[in-house]
């Protein structure tokens, strides 16, 4: 069964920005050997199936073409593990503001 999106669905498309041979000579050799790729999220401007080329509108209002890779994609980025030294900062700052004092 082929997964399909319809117009207005939140989707992700993939596009190759530069092929390996088109990359700058200023990038490291291992980087220049692979294409520059982008995965872009937005709203489908028409229906399509995963693996087909579709056009989307991004949250910034740009119109982009790419191969449909996912329907209703989430976000998978993270900022890494918690830094113990930073954990009390919010509480300390609120206390300082409440007291009306500065750190210096």
Phi and psi restraints in degrees (value plus and minus 20) as a CYANA .aco file:
   2 UNK   PHI    -104.6   -64.6
   2 UNK   PSI     111.1   151.1
   3 UNK   PHI    -100.3   -60.3
   3 UNK   PSI     113.0   153.0
   4 UNK   PHI    -146.7  -106.7
   4 UNK   PSI     128.0   168.0
   5 UNK   PHI    -126.4   -86.4
   5 UNK   PSI     141.6   181.6
   6 UNK   PHI    -139.9   -99.9
   6 UNK   PSI     145.8   185.8
   7 UNK   PHI     -73.3   -33.3
   7 UNK   PSI     112.3   152.3
   8 UNK   PHI      73.1   113.1
   8 UNK   PSI     -30.0    10.0
   9 UNK   PHI     -89.4   -49.4
   9 UNK   PSI     126.4   166.4
  10 UNK   PHI     -98.7   -58.7
  10 UNK   PSI     101.1   141.1
  11 UNK   PHI    -158.2  -118.2
  11 UNK   PSI     152.6   192.6
  12 UNK   PHI    -146.9  -106.9
  12 UNK   PSI     115.6   155.6
  13 UNK   PHI    -140.1  -100.1
  13 UNK   PSI     137.6   177.6
  14 UNK   PHI    -137.4   -97.4
  14 UNK   PSI     120.3   160.3
  15 UNK   PHI    -165.1  -125.1
  15 UNK   PSI     129.8   169.8
  16 UNK   PHI    -114.2   -74.2
  16 UNK   PSI      98.3   138.3
  17 UNK   PHI     -98.8   -58.8
  17 UNK   PSI     -68.8   -28.8
  18 UNK   PHI    -157.6  -117.6
  18 UNK   PSI     113.8   153.8
  19 UNK   PHI     -91.3   -51.3
  19 UNK   PSI     142.4   182.4
  20 UNK   PHI     -73.1   -33.1
  20 UNK   PSI     -63.5   -23.5
  21 UNK   PHI     -90.5   -50.5
  21 UNK   PSI     -32.3     7.7
  22 UNK   PHI    -116.9   -76.9
  22 UNK   PSI     -25.8    14.2
  23 UNK   PHI     -90.5   -50.5
  23 UNK   PSI     135.0   175.0
  24 UNK   PHI     -81.5   -41.5
  24 UNK   PSI     126.9   166.9
  25 UNK   PHI     -95.9   -55.9
  25 UNK   PSI     -28.1    11.9
  26 UNK   PHI    -103.0   -63.0
  26 UNK   PSI     -31.4     8.6
  27 UNK   PHI    -105.4   -65.4
  27 UNK   PSI     136.9   176.9
  28 UNK   PHI     -77.2   -37.2
  28 UNK   PSI     133.0   173.0
  29 UNK   PHI     -76.0   -36.0
  29 UNK   PSI     -65.1   -25.1
  30 UNK   PHI     -85.6   -45.6
  30 UNK   PSI     -48.6    -8.6
  31 UNK   PHI     -94.0   -54.0
  31 UNK   PSI     -60.5   -20.5
  32 UNK   PHI     -88.8   -48.8
  32 UNK   PSI     -34.8     5.2
  33 UNK   PHI    -105.2   -65.2
  33 UNK   PSI     -23.2    16.8
  34 UNK   PHI    -145.5  -105.5
  34 UNK   PSI     134.2   174.2
  35 UNK   PHI     -91.1   -51.1
  35 UNK   PSI     136.6   176.6
  36 UNK   PHI    -108.7   -68.7
  36 UNK   PSI      97.8   137.8
  37 UNK   PHI    -138.4   -98.4
  37 UNK   PSI     138.5   178.5
  38 UNK   PHI    -159.0  -119.0
  38 UNK   PSI     120.9   160.9
  39 UNK   PHI    -136.2   -96.2
  39 UNK   PSI     100.0   140.0
  40 UNK   PHI    -144.0  -104.0
  40 UNK   PSI     114.5   154.5
  41 UNK   PHI    -120.7   -80.7
  41 UNK   PSI     128.7   168.7
  42 UNK   PHI     157.6   197.6
  42 UNK   PSI    -190.3  -150.3
  43 UNK   PHI    -119.5   -79.5
  43 UNK   PSI     110.9   150.9
  44 UNK   PHI     -84.2   -44.2
  44 UNK   PSI     114.3   154.3
  45 UNK   PHI    -110.4   -70.4
  45 UNK   PSI     -29.3    10.7
  46 UNK   PHI    -179.4  -139.4
  46 UNK   PSI     146.3   186.3
  47 UNK   PHI     -91.8   -51.8
  47 UNK   PSI     140.7   180.7
  48 UNK   PHI    -196.0  -156.0
  48 UNK   PSI     148.0   188.0
  49 UNK   PHI    -125.9   -85.9
  49 UNK   PSI     131.7   171.7
  50 UNK   PHI     -76.3   -36.3
  50 UNK   PSI     111.4   151.4
  51 UNK   PHI      77.9   117.9
  51 UNK   PSI     -33.3     6.7
  52 UNK   PHI    -117.7   -77.7
  52 UNK   PSI     137.1   177.1
  53 UNK   PHI     -97.0   -57.0
  53 UNK   PSI     111.6   151.6
  54 UNK   PHI    -155.1  -115.1
  54 UNK   PSI     144.4   184.4
  55 UNK   PHI    -130.9   -90.9
  55 UNK   PSI     117.1   157.1
  56 UNK   PHI    -149.0  -109.0
  56 UNK   PSI     142.9   182.9
  57 UNK   PHI    -134.2   -94.2
  57 UNK   PSI     105.8   145.8
  58 UNK   PHI     -99.8   -59.8
  58 UNK   PSI     145.0   185.0
  59 UNK   PHI     -77.7   -37.7
  59 UNK   PSI     -44.7    -4.7
  60 UNK   PHI    -103.5   -63.5
  60 UNK   PSI     -21.4    18.6
  61 UNK   PHI      70.8   110.8
  61 UNK   PSI     -18.3    21.7
  62 UNK   PHI     -96.3   -56.3
  62 UNK   PSI     128.2   168.2
  63 UNK   PHI    -121.5   -81.5
  63 UNK   PSI     106.7   146.7
  64 UNK   PHI    -153.2  -113.2
  64 UNK   PSI     121.4   161.4
  65 UNK   PHI    -124.6   -84.6
  65 UNK   PSI     125.6   165.6
  66 UNK   PHI    -194.5  -154.5
  66 UNK   PSI     154.8   194.8
  67 UNK   PHI    -103.9   -63.9
  67 UNK   PSI     105.8   145.8
  68 UNK   PHI     -84.6   -44.6
  68 UNK   PSI     101.2   141.2
  69 UNK   PHI    -130.8   -90.8
  69 UNK   PSI     -47.6    -7.6
  70 UNK   PHI    -175.4  -135.4
  70 UNK   PSI     125.6   165.6
  71 UNK   PHI    -129.8   -89.8
  71 UNK   PSI     114.2   154.2
  72 UNK   PHI      35.8    75.8
  72 UNK   PSI      34.0    74.0
  73 UNK   PHI     -91.7   -51.7
  73 UNK   PSI     131.0   171.0
  74 UNK   PHI    -121.9   -81.9
  74 UNK   PSI    -187.4  -147.4
  75 UNK   PHI    -133.3   -93.3
  75 UNK   PSI     114.7   154.7
  76 UNK   PHI    -138.2   -98.2
  76 UNK   PSI     -16.2    23.8
  77 UNK   PHI     -94.4   -54.4
  77 UNK   PSI     136.8   176.8
  78 UNK   PHI    -165.4  -125.4
  78 UNK   PSI     146.2   186.2
  79 UNK   PHI    -125.5   -85.5
  79 UNK   PSI      -3.3    36.7
  80 UNK   PHI      67.7   107.7
  80 UNK   PSI    -196.0  -156.0
  81 UNK   PHI     -90.5   -50.5
  81 UNK   PSI     140.3   180.3
  82 UNK   PHI     -84.3   -44.3
  82 UNK   PSI     123.3   163.3
  83 UNK   PHI    -123.4   -83.4
  83 UNK   PSI      91.0   131.0
  84 UNK   PHI     -73.9   -33.9
  84 UNK   PSI     -56.1   -16.1
  85 UNK   PHI     -86.1   -46.1
  85 UNK   PSI     -43.5    -3.5
  86 UNK   PHI    -111.5   -71.5
  86 UNK   PSI     -35.4     4.6
  87 UNK   PHI     -78.0   -38.0
  87 UNK   PSI     -62.1   -22.1
  88 UNK   PHI    -101.7   -61.7
  88 UNK   PSI     -24.1    15.9
  89 UNK   PHI     -78.8   -38.8
  89 UNK   PSI     -64.7   -24.7
  90 UNK   PHI     -79.0   -39.0
  90 UNK   PSI     -65.6   -25.6
  91 UNK   PHI     -84.9   -44.9
  91 UNK   PSI     -64.1   -24.1
  92 UNK   PHI     -82.6   -42.6
  92 UNK   PSI     -62.9   -22.9
  93 UNK   PHI     -84.5   -44.5
  93 UNK   PSI     -63.4   -23.4
  94 UNK   PHI     -80.5   -40.5
  94 UNK   PSI     -62.0   -22.0
  95 UNK   PHI     -83.0   -43.0
  95 UNK   PSI     -63.2   -23.2
  96 UNK   PHI     -83.3   -43.3
  96 UNK   PSI     -62.8   -22.8
  97 UNK   PHI     -85.9   -45.9
  97 UNK   PSI     -58.6   -18.6
  98 UNK   PHI     -83.8   -43.8
  98 UNK   PSI     -58.3   -18.3
  99 UNK   PHI     -99.3   -59.3
  99 UNK   PSI     -35.7     4.3
 100 UNK   PHI      53.5    93.5
 100 UNK   PSI       6.8    46.8
 101 UNK   PHI    -132.8   -92.8
 101 UNK   PSI     139.8   179.8
 102 UNK   PHI    -122.9   -82.9
 102 UNK   PSI     147.0   187.0
 103 UNK   PHI     -95.8   -55.8
 103 UNK   PSI     -47.8    -7.8
